[in-house]
Amino acid sequence: MQVALACFFMLLFVLLCLLGILGNGFIVLVLSREWRRHGRLLPSDKILLSLGASRFCLQWVGMANNFYYFLHLMEYNRGPARQVFGLYWDFLNSATYWFGTWLSVLFCIKIANFSHPVFLWLKWRFPGSVTWLLLGSLLISCMVTFLFFWGNHFMYQGLRTRTFSGNLTYKEWTKKMEICYFLPLKFVTLFVPCSIFLVSIAFLIHSLRMHLWKMSHHAHNLQDPLTQAHTQALKSLICFLLLYTLSFVTLVIDAAGFFSSESDWYWPWQILIYLCTSVHPLILILSNLRLRGVFRQLLLLAKYPWVA
């Protein structure tokens, strides 16, 4: 890849991360202000606040990790930088996935309309369990981080002592570790929250589609505000589904180490990895009534500063 094209993708990656930092930071600031004012938050706001905070930190750690890896490849592999960055990145990434999963489950329980006893029980119990689910997600993320940290530490110690299995070089041994340890571990630890997410989103999309079908067959105008609201919610959920699935696939493939900093597709690949954490906050802001209202006030203030 030409230098100019590589610089273009690098700049695009930075702009995407900055967009995510601004969007997630906005969500955290607005909901933190609500928490300080009222002393409590709704279950959905608790999840949004946790998701925004984890994504905000993840964007900064991701930018620092990628540029250090790209500019100091030898020091990154031979020094403790891989362990330090991996410690924060694995924890924040796992927590972000779990928080996104609980957000989809809460949306499903609040919006979907099913009469099954299990669904009705979840509808009654889930909102009061949000705090414990968030804390449990942090605990699971700590356990996942330990497993990844052990693998990175094992690779680092192998480099220092030169005790590789067989007659492998360090590069070959690292690739074997990525394929045989990091790839299965990444797949298993992300597959659990991703499965819950897919099931809840599938139920929710099915419920919304059935509701729209019933409204269209009962002489409801397609321009009716209620119909438009359901249509917009369906579009937002489909976007969330696509971004979440793309993030899962790219992270699993990335765990195998196919795209190093020496690859021509390193920066385009990083753009795909961080696309969900950067774009989805904007979808949340535009689809949430409170967040959208504050965002419009900021836009008006920026356009007409004398109004303040």
C-alpha positions as CSV (number, residue, x, y, z in Angstrom):
1,M,0.0,0.0,0.0
2,Q,1.3,3.4,-0.9
3,V,2.4,5.7,1.9
4,A,-0.2,8.4,1.0
5,L,-3.0,5.8,1.2
6,A,-1.7,4.4,4.5
7,C,-1.6,7.9,5.9
8,F,-5.2,8.4,4.7
9,F,-6.4,5.3,6.5
10,M,-4.4,6.3,9.6
11,L,-6.1,9.7,9.6
12,L,-9.5,8.1,9.1
13,F,-8.9,5.9,12.1
14,V,-8.0,8.8,14.3
15,L,-11.0,10.8,13.2
16,L,-13.2,7.8,13.8
17,C,-11.8,7.3,17.3
18,L,-12.2,11.0,18.1
19,L,-15.8,10.8,16.9
20,G,-16.4,7.9,19.3
21,I,-14.7,9.7,22.2
22,L,-16.9,12.7,21.7
23,G,-20.1,10.6,21.3
24,N,-19.4,8.4,24.3
25,G,-18.1,11.3,26.4
26,F,-21.3,13.2,25.7
27,I,-23.4,10.3,26.9
28,V,-21.4,9.9,30.0
29,L,-21.6,13.7,30.8
30,V,-25.3,13.9,30.3
31,L,-26.2,10.9,32.3
32,S,-23.7,11.7,35.0
33,R,-25.4,15.1,35.4
34,E,-28.8,13.4,35.6
35,W,-27.4,11.0,38.3
36,R,-26.0,14.0,40.3
37,R,-29.3,15.9,40.0
38,H,-31.7,13.1,41.0
39,G,-29.5,10.8,42.9
40,R,-30.6,7.8,40.9
41,L,-30.8,6.5,37.3
42,L,-33.2,4.4,35.3
43,P,-32.0,0.9,34.5
44,S,-31.6,1.8,30.8
45,D,-29.5,4.9,31.8
46,K,-27.3,2.8,34.1
47,I,-26.5,0.5,31.2
48,L,-26.0,3.5,28.8
49,L,-23.7,5.2,31.3
50,S,-21.6,2.0,31.8
51,L,-21.4,1.4,28.1
52,G,-20.5,5.0,27.3
53,A,-17.7,5.0,30.0
54,S,-16.2,1.7,28.9
55,R,-16.3,2.7,25.2
56,F,-14.8,6.1,26.0
57,C,-11.8,4.6,27.8
58,L,-11.5,1.8,25.2
59,Q,-11.1,4.4,22.4
60,W,-8.2,6.1,24.2
61,V,-6.5,2.8,25.0
62,G,-7.0,1.6,21.5
63,M,-5.5,4.7,19.9
64,A,-2.5,4.6,22.3
65,N,-2.0,0.9,21.7
66,N,-2.2,1.0,17.9
67,F,0.2,3.9,17.5
68,Y,2.7,2.5,19.9
69,Y,2.5,-0.9,18.2
70,F,2.8,0.7,14.7
71,L,5.7,3.1,15.6
72,H,7.6,0.8,18.0
73,L,7.0,-2.7,16.8
74,M,10.1,-4.3,18.2
75,E,9.8,-2.6,21.6
76,Y,6.1,-3.6,21.7
77,N,6.8,-7.3,21.2
78,R,10.0,-7.4,23.4
79,G,9.0,-5.1,26.2
80,P,6.2,-5.1,28.7
81,A,4.0,-2.8,26.6
82,R,2.0,-5.7,25.2
83,Q,1.1,-6.8,28.7
84,V,0.3,-3.3,29.9
85,F,-1.9,-2.3,26.9
86,G,-3.5,-5.7,26.8
87,L,-4.4,-5.6,30.4
88,Y,-6.6,-2.5,29.9
89,W,-7.8,-3.3,26.4
90,D,-9.0,-6.8,27.2
91,F,-10.9,-5.7,30.3
92,L,-12.6,-2.7,28.6
93,N,-13.4,-4.7,25.5
94,S,-15.0,-7.5,27.5
95,A,-17.0,-5.1,29.7
96,T,-18.1,-3.2,26.6
97,Y,-19.5,-6.4,25.0
98,W,-21.4,-7.4,28.1
99,F,-22.8,-3.9,28.6
100,G,-24.0,-3.8,25.0
101,T,-25.6,-7.2,25.5
102,W,-27.5,-6.1,28.6
103,L,-28.7,-3.0,26.6
104,S,-30.2,-5.2,23.9
105,V,-31.8,-7.5,26.5
106,L,-33.4,-4.5,28.3
107,F,-34.7,-3.1,25.0
108,C,-36.2,-6.5,24.2
109,I,-37.9,-6.8,27.5
110,K,-39.3,-3.2,27.4
111,I,-40.4,-3.1,23.8
112,A,-41.2,-6.7,22.7
113,N,-44.7,-8.0,23.3
114,F,-44.7,-11.7,24.2
115,S,-47.0,-13.6,26.6
116,H,-44.7,-16.4,27.5
117,P,-44.3,-16.9,31.3
118,V,-40.5,-16.8,31.1
119,F,-40.6,-13.5,29.2
120,L,-43.1,-12.0,31.7
121,W,-40.9,-13.1,34.6
122,L,-37.8,-11.4,33.0
123,K,-39.9,-8.3,32.3
124,W,-40.6,-8.1,36.0
125,R,-37.2,-9.1,37.4
126,F,-34.6,-7.8,34.9
127,P,-34.9,-4.0,35.6
128,G,-34.2,-4.5,39.3
129,S,-31.2,-6.7,38.6
130,V,-29.4,-4.3,36.2
131,T,-26.9,-3.1,38.9
132,W,-25.9,-6.7,39.8
133,L,-25.7,-7.7,36.2
134,L,-23.3,-4.7,35.5
135,L,-21.2,-5.7,38.5
136,G,-21.2,-9.3,37.4
137,S,-20.0,-8.2,34.0
138,L,-17.1,-6.4,35.5
139,L,-16.2,-9.5,37.5
140,I,-16.4,-11.7,34.4
141,S,-14.2,-9.1,32.5
142,C,-11.6,-9.3,35.3
143,M,-11.5,-13.1,34.9
144,V,-11.2,-12.8,31.1
145,T,-8.5,-10.2,31.5
146,F,-6.5,-12.6,33.7
147,L,-6.6,-15.3,31.1
148,F,-5.4,-13.0,28.4
149,F,-2.7,-11.5,30.7
150,W,-1.4,-14.9,31.5
151,G,-1.0,-15.6,27.8
152,N,0.8,-12.3,27.1
153,H,3.0,-12.8,30.2
154,F,3.8,-16.4,29.0
155,M,4.9,-15.0,25.6
156,Y,6.9,-12.2,27.2
157,Q,8.7,-14.7,29.6
158,G,9.4,-17.0,26.6
159,L,11.0,-14.1,24.8
160,R,13.2,-13.2,27.8
161,T,14.4,-16.8,28.5
162,R,14.3,-18.0,24.9
163,T,12.4,-21.2,26.1
164,F,10.3,-21.9,23.0
165,S,8.6,-25.2,22.4
166,G,10.5,-27.3,19.9
167,N,12.8,-25.6,17.3
168,L,10.5,-22.7,16.7
169,T,11.6,-19.2,16.2
170,Y,10.0,-16.5,18.4
171,K,7.8,-15.3,15.5
172,E,6.6,-18.8,14.8
173,W,6.0,-19.5,18.5
174,T,4.0,-16.3,18.8
175,K,1.9,-17.2,15.8
176,K,1.3,-20.6,17.3
177,M,0.2,-19.0,20.6
178,E,-2.2,-16.7,18.8
179,I,-3.8,-19.5,16.8
180,C,-4.0,-22.1,19.6
181,Y,-4.6,-19.9,22.6
182,F,-5.7,-16.4,22.0
183,L,-8.1,-17.2,19.1
184,P,-10.1,-19.9,20.9
185,L,-10.1,-17.8,24.1
186,K,-11.3,-14.7,22.3
187,F,-14.0,-16.6,20.5
188,V,-15.3,-18.3,23.7
189,T,-15.3,-15.2,25.8
190,L,-17.1,-13.1,23.2
191,F,-19.4,-15.8,21.9
192,V,-21.4,-16.0,25.2
193,P,-22.5,-12.3,25.3
194,C,-22.8,-12.2,21.6
195,S,-25.2,-15.2,21.6
196,I,-27.4,-13.5,24.3
197,F,-27.3,-10.3,22.2
198,L,-28.3,-12.0,19.0
199,V,-31.2,-13.9,20.7
200,S,-32.6,-10.7,22.3
201,I,-32.2,-8.6,19.2
202,A,-33.9,-11.3,17.0
203,F,-36.9,-11.4,19.4
204,L,-37.1,-7.7,19.4
205,I,-36.9,-7.2,15.6
206,H,-39.5,-10.0,15.2
207,S,-41.8,-8.3,17.7
208,L,-41.4,-4.9,16.0
209,R,-42.0,-6.4,12.5
210,M,-45.1,-8.2,13.6
211,H,-46.4,-4.9,15.2
212,L,-45.7,-2.9,12.1
213,W,-47.4,-5.6,10.0
214,K,-50.5,-5.5,12.2
215,M,-50.6,-1.7,12.0
216,S,-50.3,-1.7,8.2
217,H,-53.3,-4.1,8.0
218,H,-55.5,-2.1,10.3
219,A,-55.6,1.0,8.1
220,H,-52.9,2.9,10.0
221,N,-51.2,5.6,7.9
222,L,-47.5,4.9,7.3
223,Q,-46.9,8.6,8.2
224,D,-48.5,8.1,11.6
225,P,-46.1,9.2,14.4
226,L,-46.4,5.8,16.2
227,T,-45.7,3.9,13.0
228,Q,-42.7,6.1,12.2
229,A,-41.4,5.6,15.8
230,H,-41.5,1.8,15.4
231,T,-39.9,2.0,12.0
232,Q,-37.1,4.2,13.3
233,A,-36.6,1.8,16.2
234,L,-36.4,-1.1,13.8
235,K,-33.8,0.7,11.7
236,S,-31.7,1.5,14.8
237,L,-31.8,-2.1,16.0
238,I,-30.7,-3.4,12.6
239,C,-27.8,-1.0,12.6
240,F,-26.8,-2.1,16.1
241,L,-27.0,-5.7,15.0
242,L,-24.8,-5.2,12.0
243,L,-22.2,-3.1,13.9
244,Y,-22.1,-5.6,16.9
245,T,-21.7,-8.6,14.6
246,L,-19.0,-6.9,12.5
247,S,-17.2,-6.0,15.8
248,F,-17.4,-9.6,17.0
249,V,-16.1,-11.1,13.7
250,T,-13.2,-8.6,13.4
251,L,-12.1,-9.1,17.0
252,V,-12.0,-12.9,16.7
253,I,-10.0,-12.7,13.4
254,D,-7.7,-10.1,14.9
255,A,-6.9,-12.4,17.8
256,A,-5.2,-14.7,15.3
257,G,-2.7,-11.9,14.5
258,F,-3.4,-11.9,10.7
259,F,-2.9,-8.2,10.4
260,S,0.3,-6.9,11.9
261,S,1.6,-3.3,11.6
262,E,3.7,-4.5,8.6
263,S,0.5,-5.5,6.7
264,D,-0.9,-3.0,4.1
265,W,-4.3,-3.5,5.6
266,Y,-3.5,-2.9,9.2
267,W,-5.2,0.5,9.5
268,P,-8.3,-0.4,7.4
269,W,-8.7,-3.4,9.7
270,Q,-8.4,-1.2,12.8
271,I,-11.2,1.0,11.4
272,L,-13.5,-2.0,11.1
273,I,-12.6,-3.1,14.7
274,Y,-13.5,0.3,16.2
275,L,-16.4,1.1,13.9
276,C,-19.1,-0.1,16.4
277,T,-17.7,1.8,19.4
278,S,-17.4,5.0,17.4
279,V,-20.6,5.0,15.3
280,H,-23.2,3.3,17.6
281,P,-23.0,6.2,20.3
282,L,-24.4,8.5,17.6
283,I,-27.2,6.1,17.0
284,L,-27.9,6.0,20.7
285,I,-27.9,9.8,21.0
286,L,-30.3,10.3,18.1
287,S,-32.7,7.5,19.3
288,N,-32.8,8.6,23.0
289,L,-35.2,11.4,23.7
290,R,-33.2,13.0,26.5
291,L,-29.8,12.7,24.8
292,R,-31.2,14.0,21.6
293,G,-32.7,17.0,23.3
294,V,-29.5,18.0,25.0
295,F,-27.6,17.5,21.7
296,R,-30.0,19.8,19.9
297,Q,-29.5,22.4,22.7
298,L,-25.7,22.2,22.2
299,L,-26.1,22.6,18.4
300,L,-28.3,25.7,18.9
301,L,-25.9,27.1,21.4
302,A,-23.0,26.6,18.9
303,K,-25.1,28.2,16.1
304,Y,-26.5,31.0,18.2
305,P,-24.1,31.6,21.1
306,W,-25.8,34.9,22.1
307,V,-29.0,33.0,23.1
308,A,-27.2,31.7,26.2
